[in-house]
Amino acid sequence: MRDAMRPVIAPDGGTAAVQGVMIDVTARKEIDARLRERAEELTRLATALERSNKELDAFAYAASHDLRAPLRGIANLAQWIEEDMHGSLTEGTREMLALMRSRMHRMEALIDGILEYSRAGRVHHRPDKVSVGRLVRDVVDLLAPESATVWVQSGLPDVLTERLPLQQVFHNLIGNALKHGGEGVQVDVRARDADAFWEFRVEDDGPGIAPEFHDRVWGIFQTLEPRDKVEGAGIGLSLVKKLVESQGGRVWIESMAGAGATFAFLWRKTASPAEGE
């Protein structure tokens, strides 16, 4: 209980009475106590989550190292067999050894992809002013398309964001268009204003994707073509989705079979404060 008392003064200057108000603050005290308990619980959960993330990183690193070791051993064995039996290997055996090496490289890419996916969106760095035009041109130079043409819209905006996640998104989307677009594919990169976001679009004139497969392509390990036909671990687009959503945006496909594909995503013009912590 809380009380407030004050005297009532009589005409002669004396105290005629005492006036008081008593307020029951029991409910407020209970609410305060519950809020403190909730804050303490959230602190404990945040600490446990941070510890769990560190343990997950350590496990993923150790697992990837242990998985790579036998792969390197198999690769060495394949190389020794090819060198020792160079003059007596049949064409069929050479093809089998080449296929073995290809499968091992795919497994290594899969391990790298799983590591990358497990860490995506969980670690944030201080945002910087990023020239998207320069970033996209750097990505295209890195991918070094041979028969394809990549057109980049002039005047792409600057954004205040983490560079690495945005670079990874463009690398995966442009790389996906080059990989699946076919010989001589045309890839266009555009942007338009979308209020608090920029809408970026990576368009190609390749074979396109039927609507019934639009949701499937975002799943981890999902590919629409046999892996022996198109190399890939099936992680690139799922990583794009995870990175975009971790920055508060969303990603989608606009495509029909035989009519090319557009992968579009929303990216904040300015990173939220939590992303810079």
N, C-alpha and C positions, 0 to 999 in steps of 0.2 A: 504494500500500500504506500501511496505517496500523499502527503497532506500539505496544504498551504493555508496558513493562519494569518489574520490581520485584525487589529483591534478596530472597534467601532467607537468613535470619539463622541462624547456627550457635549451638549452646548456649553457646559461649564469647563470644558477642557479635559474632563476625566474620561475614563474608559467605561463606556456604557455596556459594551458586549464584545465578544470575540467572534469574528466571522471566519469560517473555515470551509475548505473544500477538500474532500478526500477522493483520490482517484485510485481505482484498482488497476495496477499495472501487471498483474499476474500473467495475463495473456501475452503482453508484449515481452515480458521476461522469458516466457516459454518459447516464443518465436525467435528471440535473440539466441537462446540456447540451441535451438534446432539449426539455426543458420550457422552458428559456430561449429556444430557437429558436422554439418554438411561441408563446410569449407575444409575442415580437417580431413574428412573422408576424400574429398577431391584432391587434396594435396597428397594423401597416401596413394591414391590411384595414379596420379601423374608420376609420382616417384617410381611406382611399380611398373608403369608403362615404359618409362625411360630405361629402367633396368632391363626390362624384357626386350626392348629394342636393341640394347647393347649386346645382350646375350644372343639375339637372333643374328646380328651382324657377325659376331664371333663364330657362331655355328655355321653360317653360310660361307664364311671365308674358309673355315677348316674343312667343311664338306667339299667345297669347290677344289681345294688343294688336293684332298684325298681322291677325288674323282679324276682330276687331271693326271695324277701320277700313273695309273695304269694305262691311260690313253697314250701318254708319251712312250710307255714301254711297248705298246702294240705298234705304234708308229715306227719306233726304232727296229722292231722285229721285221716289219714289212719292208723297211728300207734295206736291212741286211739280207733278207731273202732275195730281193731284187738284185742287189749287188753281187751276191755270191753265185746266183744262178743266172746271171745276165745272159749268157750264151745259150742256155737250154730252156728258157721260159717260152711257153707258147703264147700266142696272142691272147687267147682266152684267159690264161693265168695273169698276164699283165693287166688285162681289163679288171680282173677280180681284185688285184692289189690296188689298182687306182680307185676302184669303188670302195675298198676298205679305207683308204686314206680320206676319201670324200666323206664317208660316214663318221670318221673320227673328227674331222674338222667341224662337221655339223654338231657333233656332241659337245665339242669345245664351245661352239657358238651358243648352244643351248644352256650350258653351265653359266656362261657370261650373261646371257639374257635373264636367267633366273636370279642371279645376283643383282643385276640392274633393276629388275622388277621389284625385288624384295625391298630395295632401298628407296625406290622412287616415291617422292612426296613426303618422306619422313624427316628429311634433313633440309633445313632452309638456311640460306645465306643472305647476307645483306644485299638488298636490291641496288642495281646500278642503272644509269641511263643507257639503254641499249638501242642502237640504230638497227631496226629490223631489216632494212634494205642491205646493209653491210653484212649482217649476220646471215641472211639468205644467200648472198653471193659467196660467202665463205663456205657455206654448206655445199653449194653447187660445185665449187672448186674442189672440195674434198671428195665428193662423189664422182667427179670427172666423167660425166656421161659421154659416150662415144658417138652412137648414132642418134641419140635423142637430142631434142632442143628444149631448153628451159628458158622461158620468158619471165622476167620479174618486173612487176609493175613499178614504174618510177614513183618516187615520193612516198615510199612505204614509211610508216610513222616511227617515231622514237617512243619507247615505253620505259617506264621505271619498273624494273623487274629483275628477277634472277636470270642471268644469261644462260646458264647451262641447261635448265629444263626446257626453255623455249628453243634453244639450238637443237636439243635432242628431238623435240616434236617435229620441227621442220626437217631434220635429217631423216627421221623415220618415214614421214609422209612423202617427201620428194623421192627418197630411195625406194619406197613402195611403188610409186607411180612409174619410176624408171624400170623396176624389176618386172612388173606385171603388165606394163603398157605395150610391150612388144617393140619390134624393130622400128626406129624412126618416130617413136612416140613424141608428141608435143605436150609439154608440161607448163602450165601457167600458174604463177603465184600472185595473188591479189589480196587487197585489204579494203575494208570499208568500216566506217564509224558505226558503232552499236551502243550508243550512250556511254555507260561506264566501261565498256569493253571495246576492243577492236575485233572485228570478225575477219579472220584470215582464211583464205581458200586456196587449196592446192588442187588444180584441175588438170585432167589429162584426157586425151582422145583415144584411149586404149579400149579394150574389149568391154569394160563396164562390169557392174555387179548387179545381178538380179535382186529385186527388193527383198525376196525371202531370205537372202543371205546377209542383209545389212546388219542385223544384230550379231550374227555369228562371228563376223570378222573381228569383233572387239574382244572375243574370248581368248584367254591365254592358250597357247599351243594350237590355235586354230588356223588352218590354211585351206583355201578353196581348191588348190591344185596339188597333185602328188609332190612330195618333197624331192623325189628324184628328178622331177621335171623343173621345178623352181626351188633353188636353195633358200632355206629360211627356217628359223626355229619356231615361227608362229607366235612370237612375243612382241614384235615391233608395234603393232597397232594397239595391243592391250596396254603396252607401256605408254603410248601416246594418250590413251584415255585416262590412265591413272595420273599422269603428269598434269594434264589439262584440268582435271577435276580437283587435284590438290591445290591448284591456283585459283579455284573458285569459278572456273569456266565449264564449258561443255563442248562435246565434239559429236559430229554426225556425218552421215553420208548422203549425197544426192547422186543417184545413179540408176541407170536401167541397163539391162544386158545389151551389149552392142552399141552403146551410146556414150562411152567414156564414163569417168567417175570424178566426183568432186568430194574431197574431204575438207570439211569446214570446222573451225573451232573458234571459241570465244576466249579472249585473253584480256585480263584486266589492264586498263591503261596505266594504273598505278597500283603497285603491290599493296596488299593490306598490311597493317602494322605487324600482325603475327608472323607474316612470312619473312620478315627481316630479322626475327629474333634468333 
